[in-house]
C-alpha cells in the first residue's frame, strides 16, 4: 500500500460514513471518501487528505484499459481521473498505472 501524507483537512463539518452520500473507496486499512473534488479519510477526531506520497507504479499485469464506460467507478482526482479496480484506486500515467 502507498503511504499517504498526513495533512488535516480543516473546516470539514460533514460526517462521513455509510449512507453519507459520497463515494466510499476501500483503501488499505481504511475507507476514503470522494468529496469536493478530492479524496480524504476519517482519522480519529478529524479528516485527513488521503494523497499518495511519491510516485508508486502499479505492479503486476493490467490488461484492462480504463475510460468512459469501462465498468469501474471513476473518481475525479485533481487533474486526472482515478478508477476503482480490485479494491484500490489507480490512474493512467505515461503508459502505466499509478497506485493512488
GIJOJO-V376753 format. One record per helix or strand. SS is the DSSP state (~ for helix, > for strand). FROM is the first residue (numbers start at 1). TO is the last residue. If there is no record, write none. Layout:
ss->[SS | SS]
from->[FROM | FROM]
to->[TO | TO]
This chain:
ss->[> | > | > | > | > | > | > | > | > | >]
from->[4 | 24 | 30 | 38 | 46 | 57 | 74 | 80 | 88 | 96]
to->[8 | 27 | 35 | 43 | 52 | 57 | 77 | 85 | 93 | 99]
